[in-house]
Amino acid sequence: MTFKSILDEIENNLNKVLSDLPISDVVFSVEPSKPGFGNVSSNVSFLLAKQLKKSPQHIAEMLSEKYSHCANTLVLKSEAHPSGYLNFFANWDKLTQLILSESYLDTFGDVDIGKNSTIVVEHTSVNPNKALHIGHIRNIVIGDTISRILKKANYKVNILNYIDDSGLQVADIIIGFKHFGYDQEPPDGKKFDHYCGDDVYVKTTEKYETDSSLEDVRKNVLKELENGDSETAKFADKITRRVLAGQLETCWNLDVSYDCLNFESQIIRSGLWDKIFENLKEMDLIEFENEGKNVGCWVIRGDNKEEDKVIVRSNGTATYIAKDIPYAAWKLGLLEDPFNYEQYGKEQPSSRVLWQTTLNDSNPVSQNFTGEKVITVIDSRQTRLQKIITSLMGKFKSIPDAYVHLGYESVTLSSETAKTLGLETDGKQAQMSGRKGLYVSADSVYEILKEKTKEETLRRHPEMDGDEIEKIAHYVSVGTLRYEMIKQDLDKIITFDLIKSLSLEGDTASYIQYAYARASRILEKSDRVPSINVDFSLLTEDSELDLIKNIGLFNLQVRDAANNLSPKVIARYCHDLSVAFNSFYEKSKVLDLGDENLENSRLCLVNSLKITLEKSLNLLGIKTPDRM
């Protein structure tokens, strides 16, 4: 239980103390303290002030005296702070042994929030008409990190990627190939997904501005896409799967993997919509409009002042949301699964088996990728649509939080980066737009980061061989990309700056990875195998205790991140852990002390840090090089 053990001990003893007081129930907090407030603090005195009609400081003094009579294992003493907080000081000999011993276990950091229940995390879901840009990476990294955290919290996680292979953007590249005759093979050296996005898609959409007849062409293509047997649909399937292959290569390179690919075209043809449409009518969740601007349409009534949402047009065709509703119900297992499954043609680098839906029943294989709960990672611009789906699924499932939209703000380009790419921004941030060709591809950012890291690594380690430099450069560039996407709150816009992202200092993945490499180097130089059979009482310096405390907070941070679906919590924890270790490194020598027992104790601490940092970085999908 690590640091949580002392929190639990204090909470239990405080409840015993309060049970003897003439008060009603009070819900208080017991938390790791800020500097100057002991090791643990409680706000209980403030919450009792009104009932006891005394000042928080007076109550804290009274509680501290009563607490001194409680049986304690991990608490050395309690103390009333003048501010009114009740502070506690740890028995570090015992707490250090508990924390460092547990940190060596494979299960360190595990928490059981999920109780082995199944949860679906859907992320990525990029239209298969272009390469992934840096804005898409935020979605992908959030989804992948949340999946890792939920697994650590004992959920069985099904990771899905929704392939919108029947929408407008797919129709546009089909028009480019079929109507304007773009070559189906990209120029030498260019990935097919880059070719489709940079050339075919952008140049085709530009033509809509000057040729209004293309709208009719687009409508016809869209209609043909819904007919799975049409030549257009078969051609689109071939093209979109080639684009998808390129997108998956980018994701795999960033250490992202999936369980199943779900194709929108198959959802449309599966009959799922017909089933859910009848359910919606039976449950009076939609209404038929007999008058007004939506006459003849089926609509979902808007809440408060929101407009009604048309779900079926007056001509009988379903709107965009009609594709998402049955898919959402399918993810929750509310509809009979109409799909068969087959393994994707390429193996994921993680060796995780990747399945894909199919309507082909010649060789039926069944799988179950549904969940008791669903988290869908989609940017905040779709909040209204997701709110409708979330509400509907809550009514279908009779559980309000069964379907969760995890929204996030967009990634913009700094004016400097936009200028570097030859884009006009009027000195302002530039919003990503695949249609306008205004974006930085994820592949190109990765390559720039990688080359920069290779140069720096070679400068520092001219003796290092090429393969090792290549591996370090890959770890650092992937780590940088991933960390930049999750170190901020999800409701904050990220302004991506190509130059700043290359910095190897400050609040960066490189800073954290370097702390790990530094710890690895100390252990390597010691020429010893670290052990927990050491004298823990020798670790008494403030920098040592601060590092031990941070290590002991790991499972609390995992719990916080899982409960709040916040990858930033783990990113911040990794940084705090690295700061604490670097402070220890500067103040406490580890080797050549002339005291073998103290050396062994500090080596045990360094190895504990290394283990914890590796486990916490793994939750962020960031690898740990032994040298940098």
Buried (B, 14 or more C-beta within 10 A) or exposed (E): BBBBBBBEBBBEBBEBBBEEBEEEEBEBEBEBBEEEBBBBBBBBBBBBBEEBEBEBBBBBBBBBEBBEEBEBEBBBBBBBBEBBBBBBBBBBBBBBBBBBBBBBEEEBBBBEBBEEEBBBBBBBBBBBBBBBBBBBBBBBBBBBBBBBBBBBBBBBBBBBBBBBBBBBBBBBBBBBBBBEEBEBEBEEEEBBBBBBBBBBBBEBBEBBEEEEEBEEBBEEBBEBBBEBEBEBBEBBBEBBBBBBBBBBBBBBBBBBBBBBBBBBBBBBBBBBBEBBBEBBEEEEBBBEBEEEEBEEBBBBEEEEEEEBBBBBBEEEEBBEBBBBBBBBBBBBBBBEBBBBBBEBEEEBEEEEBBBBBBBEEEEEEEBEBBBBBBBBBBBBEBEEBBBBBBBBBBBBBEEEEBBBBBBBBBBBBBBBBBBBBEBEBEEEBBBBEBBEBBBBBBBBBBEBBBEBBBEBBBEEBEEEEEEBBBBBBBBBBBBBBBBBBBBBEBEEEBBBBBEBBBBBEEBBBBBBBBBBBBBBBBBEEBEEEBEBEBEBEBBEEEBBBBBBBBBBBBBBBBBBBBEEBBBBBBBBBBBBBBBBBBBBBEEBEBBEEEEEEBBBBBBBBBBBBBBBBBBBBBBBBBBBBBBB
